[in-house]
Amino acid sequence: MTQPEALRSLLEAVANGKVTPEVALDSLKDLAYESVGEFAKIDHHRQLRTGFPEVIWGPGKTPEQIAQIMEVMRQRNPVVMATRIEPAVYNALQSQVRGLQYYNLARICAITPPDIEPQFAGVISILSAGTADLPVAEEAAVTAELSGFRVQRLWDVGVAGIHRLLNNRHVIESASVLIVVAGMEGALPSVVAGLADCPVIAVPTSVGYGASFGGLAPLLTMLNSCAAGVGVVNIDNGFGAAVLAGQILRTAEKLRLALPAS
């Protein structure tokens, strides 16, 4: 059965009272995708299932492919985002996609409304150990902001000068979720988790000298953290950290709304 046929059958079942609207909605969550040429299938209902729309991974795609995917996605999504877009690729995309914005440090291209207001309660605070970690930290920050979350940034507060972190404890104390980005030996998330009363998402980066093994050393440090409440994502995965932080806040909001009125 093709997708249009399946959709017609489902709508007829709702109209005939054989399927409730709630059951139909659950079915629709797994139904819609759209082919783009012979190289992509856009998952339009990912936001229905997961709370986050599909995002375009830039590397390995040509500018023409990225442009075609973005044009299809913009028909159904107020925000369309592509990650890991290098400046040369953005320059090629500019002439093909109208209204395209580029977040240079984060290497993110996006089509967005004029104003994006936070849609969820809570604050995602993002800390970076060093300036060299900023591309990954900004990827997390921009992803979270474009997804409708309020973000607070605190850069260059690594443990080599711990007073810089301690002088900004208000950023930790006001956070609902913390994303902590660090390379080298990766100690910062453990220190922050020892001060925080909220979840800490640790992001190892590939920044460091040879013995950091391209981010493997900070990854292992974070996995072996002696502080409780630390979750770890993959090396340089600022995007994944932002989505996880967003899911934590979205789940908290769902639980709050589910509580019986007092």
C-alpha positions as CSV (number, residue, x, y, z in Angstrom):
1,M,0.0,0.0,0.0
2,T,1.4,3.4,-0.9
3,Q,1.5,6.3,1.6
4,P,-1.5,8.2,0.0
5,E,-3.5,4.9,0.0
6,A,-2.6,4.3,3.6
7,L,-3.5,7.9,4.6
8,R,-6.9,7.6,2.8
9,S,-7.6,4.3,4.5
10,L,-6.8,5.8,7.9
11,L,-9.0,8.9,7.3
12,E,-11.9,6.7,6.1
13,A,-11.6,4.6,9.3
14,V,-11.7,7.8,11.4
15,A,-14.7,9.1,9.5
16,N,-16.5,5.7,9.9
17,G,-15.8,5.7,13.6
18,K,-13.7,2.5,13.4
19,V,-10.5,4.4,14.6
20,T,-10.4,7.1,17.2
21,P,-8.6,10.4,16.4
22,E,-6.0,9.5,19.1
23,V,-5.2,6.2,17.5
24,A,-5.0,7.9,14.1
25,L,-2.5,10.4,15.4
26,D,-0.3,7.6,16.7
27,S,-0.4,6.0,13.3
28,L,0.5,9.2,11.5
29,K,3.6,9.6,13.6
30,D,5.1,6.7,11.6
31,L,3.7,7.5,8.2
32,A,5.0,10.5,6.4
33,Y,8.2,10.8,4.5
34,E,9.0,12.5,1.2
35,S,11.6,11.5,-1.4
36,V,14.0,14.2,-2.7
37,G,15.4,13.0,-6.0
38,E,17.0,9.6,-5.5
39,F,19.3,10.6,-2.7
40,A,17.1,11.5,0.3
41,K,13.9,10.7,2.1
42,I,12.7,13.4,4.4
43,D,11.1,12.3,7.7
44,H,8.4,14.9,8.1
45,H,6.9,13.3,11.2
46,R,10.0,13.1,13.2
47,Q,8.9,16.0,15.3
48,L,5.6,14.3,16.1
49,R,7.4,11.2,17.3
50,T,10.4,12.7,19.1
51,G,9.7,16.4,19.6
52,F,12.5,17.5,17.3
53,P,12.4,17.8,13.5
54,E,14.9,16.2,11.2
55,V,18.2,18.1,10.8
56,I,20.4,17.9,7.8
57,W,23.9,16.5,8.3
58,G,26.1,18.5,5.9
59,P,29.3,16.5,5.3
60,G,29.1,14.1,2.4
61,K,26.3,16.0,0.7
62,T,26.8,18.4,-2.2
63,P,25.5,22.0,-1.9
64,E,22.9,21.1,-4.5
65,Q,21.6,18.2,-2.5
66,I,21.5,20.3,0.7
67,A,19.7,23.1,-1.1
68,Q,17.0,20.7,-2.5
69,I,16.5,19.0,0.9
70,M,16.1,22.4,2.6
71,E,13.6,23.6,0.1
72,V,11.4,20.5,0.7
73,M,11.7,20.8,4.4
74,R,10.9,24.5,4.6
75,Q,7.4,23.7,3.2
76,R,6.5,22.0,6.5
77,N,8.9,23.3,9.1
78,P,9.3,26.9,10.5
79,V,13.0,26.1,11.2
80,V,15.2,24.1,8.9
81,M,18.7,23.4,10.1
82,A,21.9,21.9,8.5
83,T,24.9,21.1,10.6
84,R,28.7,21.0,9.9
85,I,28.4,23.4,7.0
86,E,31.8,24.8,6.1
87,P,32.0,28.4,4.8
88,A,32.7,27.4,1.2
89,V,29.5,25.2,1.2
90,Y,27.5,28.1,2.7
91,N,28.7,30.4,0.0
92,A,27.5,27.9,-2.6
93,L,24.1,27.6,-0.8
94,Q,23.5,31.3,-0.6
95,S,22.4,31.7,-4.2
96,Q,20.2,28.6,-4.0
97,V,18.3,29.0,-0.8
98,R,16.6,32.3,0.0
99,G,16.6,33.6,3.6
100,L,19.5,31.4,4.7
101,Q,21.4,32.3,7.9
102,Y,24.8,31.1,8.7
103,Y,26.2,30.7,12.3
104,N,29.9,30.7,11.4
105,L,31.4,29.5,14.7
106,A,28.8,26.7,15.1
107,R,29.0,25.8,11.4
108,I,25.2,25.7,11.2
109,C,23.0,27.0,8.3
110,A,19.3,27.6,9.0
111,I,16.1,29.0,7.7
112,T,14.3,30.6,10.5
113,P,11.4,32.9,11.3
114,P,12.4,36.6,12.1
115,D,12.1,35.9,15.8
116,I,12.4,32.6,17.7
117,E,11.0,32.8,21.2
118,P,11.7,30.2,23.8
119,Q,8.9,27.6,23.9
120,F,9.9,25.7,27.0
121,A,10.5,26.6,30.7
122,G,14.0,26.2,32.1
123,V,17.5,27.3,31.1
124,I,20.2,25.3,29.3
125,S,23.6,26.6,30.5
126,I,26.5,25.8,28.3
127,L,30.1,26.0,29.6
128,S,33.3,25.6,27.6
129,A,36.7,24.8,29.1
130,G,38.7,26.7,26.5
131,T,38.3,29.0,23.6
132,A,39.3,26.2,21.2
133,D,36.2,24.3,22.4
134,L,33.9,27.0,21.1
135,P,32.9,25.5,17.8
136,V,31.4,22.5,19.6
137,A,29.9,24.6,22.4
138,E,28.3,27.0,19.9
139,E,26.9,24.1,17.9
140,A,25.1,23.0,21.1
141,A,24.0,26.6,21.9
142,V,22.7,27.4,18.4
143,T,20.9,24.0,18.1
144,A,19.2,24.6,21.5
145,E,18.1,28.1,20.6
146,L,16.8,27.1,17.2
147,S,14.9,24.3,18.9
148,G,13.1,26.8,21.2
149,F,15.1,26.6,24.4
150,R,16.6,29.4,26.5
151,V,20.4,29.3,26.5
152,Q,23.0,30.8,28.8
153,R,26.7,30.8,27.7
154,L,29.8,30.8,29.8
155,W,33.1,30.4,27.9
156,D,36.7,29.7,28.8
157,V,36.3,28.5,32.4
158,G,38.5,25.4,32.4
159,V,40.1,23.9,35.4
160,A,43.6,25.4,34.6
161,G,42.2,28.6,36.1
162,I,39.4,27.3,38.4
163,H,38.7,30.7,39.8
164,R,37.1,31.7,36.5
165,L,34.5,29.0,37.1
166,L,34.0,29.7,40.8
167,N,33.5,33.4,40.1
168,N,30.6,32.5,37.9
169,R,28.8,30.0,40.1
170,H,25.5,31.8,39.5
171,V,25.5,30.4,35.9
172,I,25.6,26.8,37.4
173,E,23.1,27.6,40.1
174,S,20.5,29.1,37.7
175,A,20.7,26.2,35.1
176,S,18.0,23.6,34.6
177,V,20.4,21.5,32.5
178,L,24.2,22.0,32.0
179,I,26.2,21.1,28.9
180,V,29.9,21.1,29.7
181,V,32.3,21.1,26.7
182,A,36.0,20.3,27.3
183,G,39.0,18.8,25.5
184,M,42.5,18.2,26.8
185,E,42.1,15.9,29.9
186,G,38.3,16.7,30.1
187,A,38.1,17.4,33.9
188,L,35.6,20.3,33.8
189,P,32.3,18.3,33.8
190,S,33.3,16.4,37.0
191,V,34.1,19.7,38.7
192,V,30.8,21.3,37.5
193,A,28.8,18.2,38.5
194,G,30.2,18.5,42.0
195,L,28.6,22.0,42.2
196,A,25.4,21.5,40.3
197,D,21.9,20.2,41.4
198,C,20.8,19.5,37.8
199,P,21.8,17.0,35.1
200,V,25.2,17.6,33.5
201,I,25.8,16.6,29.9
202,A,29.5,16.2,29.2
203,V,30.9,16.8,25.7
204,P,34.5,15.7,25.0
205,T,36.2,17.6,22.1
206,S,39.1,16.6,19.9
207,V,41.1,19.6,21.2
208,G,44.4,18.6,22.8
209,Y,47.9,17.5,22.4
210,G,48.9,14.1,21.0
211,A,48.1,12.1,24.2
212,S,44.5,13.3,24.1
213,F,44.1,11.0,21.1
214,G,41.7,13.2,19.2
215,G,39.3,13.4,22.1
216,L,39.5,9.8,23.4
217,A,41.3,10.9,26.6
218,P,38.6,13.5,27.7
219,L,35.9,11.0,26.6
220,L,37.3,8.4,29.0
221,T,37.8,11.0,31.8
222,M,34.1,12.0,31.5
223,L,32.9,8.4,31.5
224,N,35.0,7.7,34.6
225,S,33.7,10.8,36.4
226,C,33.6,10.5,40.2
227,A,30.7,13.0,40.3
228,A,27.2,11.6,40.1
229,G,24.7,12.8,37.5
230,V,27.0,13.1,34.5
231,G,25.9,11.8,31.1
232,V,28.4,11.8,28.2
233,V,27.9,12.2,24.5
234,N,30.3,11.4,21.7
235,I,33.4,13.4,20.8
236,D,32.6,16.9,19.3
237,N,28.8,16.1,19.4
238,G,27.5,19.5,20.5
239,F,24.3,18.8,18.4
240,G,23.5,15.6,20.3
241,A,24.1,17.3,23.7
242,A,21.6,20.0,22.8
243,V,19.0,17.5,21.8
244,L,19.5,15.5,25.0
245,A,19.2,18.7,27.1
246,G,16.1,19.6,25.3
247,Q,14.5,16.2,25.8
248,I,15.2,16.5,29.5
249,L,13.4,19.9,29.7
250,R,10.5,18.6,27.5
251,T,10.1,15.6,29.7
252,A,10.0,17.8,32.8
253,E,7.4,19.9,31.2
254,K,5.2,16.9,30.3
255,L,5.5,15.6,33.8
256,R,4.5,19.0,35.3
257,L,1.5,19.2,33.0
258,A,0.4,15.7,34.0
259,L,0.3,16.5,37.7
260,P,-3.2,16.8,39.0
261,A,-4.3,20.3,39.8
262,S,-4.1,21.1,43.5
